[in-house]
Amino acid sequence: MTTPGSATPPRFKRSSPRKKHQPRSSHRLAGDFAAGEAEAARASVAARATPSLPPSSTVPSQTYVGLPLPREFFEVDALDLAPRLLGKLLRRDQVVLRITEVEAYRPNDSACHGRFGTTARTAPMFGPGGHAYVYLCYGLHMMLNVVADKEGVGAAVLIRSCSPVSGLDIIQQRRGQQTEKPILLTGPGKVGQALGLSTDWSNHPLYTPGGLEVLDGLEPENILVGPRVGIEYASPEHVTAPWRFAVAGTPWISAPKNTLRPR
């Protein structure tokens, strides 16, 4: 061992005749081949499980992007589906959003559009679980809902807020805001605008590749719950029902935040 900074005298070794290369045994070759095949198989599975996304500086290295969720995932009560959607991903073209806040709307719910029965606008809500229900609010905002439960039930989950994963430049262009702050995506109308949605997307299956998809993603460690927003017209028990869910610890949540509590 030498001390730092000390000079190390050069060493000279007597050259010796080069040894002839020994061929590797067939057992070692077979073992290396098997190891290579196993590694290739693992890589193939990983590639199928995690589709590649367009390069973007907004994609965190730890972001997990899975396959589109199966139809059966959505065919549950809206109150069960809502928290399960947190952490899942919405993808349309190059834009990928992580769902951070949702609200559940159920049958016999005085705040639910389905309370009036099937109409031209609400028909998709009564369709199969896993389809989109997109409606125009106040003549301005496109609101994306994920239809829940079985066909004919009339239930859905409103996507209230998201955080950007990929396609930030497109999101900013659609929103008309050159910002990376939560104001970009905290609100259901902002989410619909960022995805470039119209009512033509209503009734679109979200479990099929292409178009608008809901992909598997990492589940949040903790969830917040509270009453839904902007439903003062509903009955008192539904106004105060804790059917709003949000990812704890993220700033990508719409107002009001002070009504949310740990689940």
C-alpha positions in Angstrom: 0.0 0.0 0.0 1.3 3.5 -0.8 0.5 6.8 0.9 -1.4 9.4 -1.1 0.9 11.5 -3.2 4.0 9.2 -2.9 5.8 8.1 -6.1 5.4 4.5 -7.1 8.5 3.0 -8.7 7.9 1.3 -12.0 7.8 -2.4 -12.0 9.0 -4.6 -14.8 7.9 -8.2 -15.3 9.8 -10.7 -17.3 7.9 -11.6 -20.3 6.9 -15.2 -20.7 5.5 -17.2 -23.6 1.8 -16.5 -24.1 -0.4 -19.3 -23.1 -2.5 -20.9 -25.7 -6.2 -20.1 -25.5 -8.1 -22.9 -23.9 -11.5 -23.6 -25.5 -14.4 -23.3 -23.0 -16.0 -26.5 -22.1 -19.4 -27.4 -23.5 -20.9 -27.3 -20.0 -19.9 -23.7 -19.5 -21.1 -22.7 -23.0 -24.5 -24.3 -22.3 -24.7 -22.6 -18.9 -23.9 -19.2 -20.5 -26.5 -19.8 -23.2 -29.2 -20.7 -20.7 -28.4 -17.6 -18.6 -28.6 -15.4 -21.7 -31.9 -16.9 -22.7 -33.3 -16.3 -19.2 -32.2 -12.7 -19.3 -33.7 -12.1 -22.7 -37.0 -13.6 -21.5 -37.0 -11.3 -18.5 -36.4 -8.3 -20.7 -39.2 -9.3 -23.0 -41.7 -9.6 -20.1 -40.6 -6.2 -18.8 -41.0 -4.6 -22.2 -44.5 -6.0 -22.5 -45.5 -4.9 -19.0 -44.1 -1.4 -19.4 -44.8 0.3 -22.7 -42.2 2.9 -23.7 -43.3 6.5 -23.6 -42.1 9.4 -25.7 -38.9 11.0 -24.2 -39.8 13.8 -21.9 -38.0 15.6 -19.1 -41.2 15.4 -17.0 -41.2 11.6 -16.7 -39.9 10.7 -13.3 -37.4 7.8 -13.4 -39.5 5.9 -10.8 -42.8 6.2 -12.7 -44.3 2.8 -13.4 -46.4 2.6 -16.5 -48.4 -0.6 -16.9 -50.8 -2.0 -19.4 -54.4 -0.8 -19.9 -56.5 -2.0 -17.0 -59.0 -4.8 -17.8 -62.7 -4.1 -18.1 -63.3 -6.1 -14.9 -61.3 -3.6 -12.9 -64.0 -1.0 -13.5 -67.1 -3.2 -12.9 -67.4 -2.4 -9.2 -69.3 0.1 -7.1 -68.2 3.7 -7.8 -67.3 4.1 -4.2 -64.8 1.2 -4.5 -63.5 2.2 -7.9 -62.8 5.8 -6.9 -59.8 5.3 -4.5 -58.5 2.5 -6.7 -58.1 4.9 -9.6 -55.7 7.1 -7.6 -52.2 6.6 -8.9 -53.5 5.1 -12.2 -52.5 6.8 -15.5 -54.5 8.5 -18.2 -52.9 8.4 -21.6 -53.9 10.0 -24.9 -51.2 10.1 -27.6 -48.1 11.7 -26.0 -49.9 13.0 -22.9 -49.8 10.9 -19.8 -51.3 12.0 -16.5 -51.3 10.5 -13.1 -54.7 10.6 -11.4 -54.4 12.4 -8.0 -58.0 13.3 -7.1 -61.4 11.8 -7.8 -65.1 11.8 -6.8 -67.6 8.9 -6.7 -71.2 9.3 -8.0 -73.6 6.4 -7.4 -77.2 5.3 -8.0 -79.8 7.0 -5.8 -77.3 9.8 -5.3 -78.9 13.2 -5.4 -75.7 14.7 -6.8 -75.4 12.1 -9.6 -76.4 12.9 -13.2 -78.0 9.5 -13.3 -80.7 10.6 -10.8 -82.9 11.7 -13.7 -82.5 8.4 -15.5 -81.1 7.8 -19.0 -81.0 10.9 -21.2 -79.1 11.7 -24.4 -76.3 13.2 -22.3 -76.2 10.6 -19.5 -76.6 7.4 -21.6 -72.9 6.6 -21.4 -73.1 6.6 -17.6 -75.5 3.7 -17.8 -73.3 1.8 -20.2 -70.6 -0.8 -19.3 -68.0 -0.1 -16.6 -64.7 1.1 -18.0 -66.1 3.5 -20.6 -65.7 7.3 -20.6 -68.5 9.7 -19.7 -67.6 13.2 -20.9 -70.0 16.1 -20.5 -69.8 19.9 -21.0 -70.1 21.9 -17.8 -71.3 25.5 -17.8 -70.8 25.5 -21.6 -67.0 25.7 -21.0 -65.4 22.7 -19.3 -65.1 19.1 -20.6 -65.4 16.8 -17.5 -64.0 13.3 -17.8 -65.7 10.5 -15.8 -64.9 6.8 -15.7 -68.1 4.8 -15.8 -68.3 2.3 -12.9 -70.3 -0.8 -12.1 -72.4 -3.0 -14.4 -74.3 -1.9 -17.5 -77.6 -0.1 -16.6 -76.5 1.0 -13.1 -75.7 4.6 -13.8 -72.5 5.3 -11.8 -69.2 7.0 -12.5 -66.1 8.5 -11.0 -65.2 12.1 -11.8 -61.5 12.8 -12.5 -60.9 16.0 -10.5 -57.1 16.5 -10.7 -54.0 14.9 -12.1 -50.2 15.5 -12.2 -48.2 15.5 -15.5 -46.1 12.5 -16.3 -45.3 13.0 -20.0 -46.1 15.5 -22.8 -45.8 18.7 -20.6 -45.4 20.9 -23.7 -48.6 19.6 -25.2 -50.4 20.0 -21.9 -49.2 23.6 -21.6 -50.3 24.4 -25.2 -53.8 23.0 -24.7 -54.2 24.8 -21.4 -52.7 28.0 -22.7 -50.4 28.2 -19.6 -46.6 28.0 -19.6 -46.3 26.7 -16.1 -45.3 23.6 -14.2 -47.3 24.5 -11.1 -50.3 22.5 -9.9 -52.7 25.1 -11.2 -52.0 23.4 -14.6 -54.1 20.3 -13.8 -55.9 20.8 -10.5 -59.6 20.8 -11.5 -61.7 18.5 -13.7 -62.1 21.1 -16.5 -58.3 21.5 -16.7 -57.8 17.7 -17.0 -60.3 17.5 -19.9 -58.6 20.4 -21.6 -55.1 19.0 -21.1 -56.2 15.7 -22.7 -57.9 17.6 -25.6 -61.3 15.9 -24.9 -64.7 16.7 -26.4 -68.1 15.0 -25.9 -67.2 12.8 -28.8 -65.0 10.8 -26.4 -68.1 9.9 -24.3 -68.7 6.1 -24.3 -65.2 5.4 -25.4 -63.8 2.2 -23.9 -60.8 3.1 -21.6 -59.5 -0.5 -21.4 -58.6 -0.9 -25.1 -55.2 0.2 -26.5 -55.2 3.4 -28.5 -57.2 6.6 -28.1 -57.9 7.4 -24.5 -56.7 4.7 -22.0 -56.5 4.1 -18.3 -53.2 2.4 -17.5 -52.0 0.6 -14.4 -49.8 2.7 -12.1 -48.3 2.8 -8.6 -50.8 2.9 -5.7 -50.4 5.9 -3.3 -49.2 5.1 0.1 -51.8 7.2 1.8 -55.2 8.6 0.8 -57.2 11.6 1.8 -61.1 11.7 1.9 -63.7 14.4 2.2 -67.0 15.7 0.9 -67.4 16.3 -2.8 -67.2 19.8 -4.3 -69.9 22.0 -5.8 -72.9 19.8 -5.0 -74.8 22.2 -2.7 -78.1 21.3 -4.6 -77.9 17.7 -3.3 -79.6 16.4 -0.2 -77.7 17.0 3.1 -76.5 13.4 3.5 -75.0 13.4 0.0 -73.4 16.9 0.4 -71.5 15.7 3.5 -70.8 12.1 2.2 -67.0 11.5 2.2 -66.9 10.4 -1.5 -64.0 12.6 -2.6 -60.6 10.9 -2.6 -57.1 12.3 -3.1 -53.4 11.2 -3.0 -51.9 12.4 0.3 -48.7 14.4 0.2 -49.1 15.8 -3.4 -49.8 19.5 -4.3 -51.7 18.3 -7.3 -55.1 18.6 -5.6 -57.9 21.1 -6.3 -59.5 23.4 -3.8 -60.8 23.2 -1.1 -58.1 21.2 0.5 -59.0 21.9 4.1 -62.0 19.6 3.9 -59.8 16.5 3.2 -58.7 14.2 6.0 -56.5 11.1 6.2 -58.5 8.0 5.3 
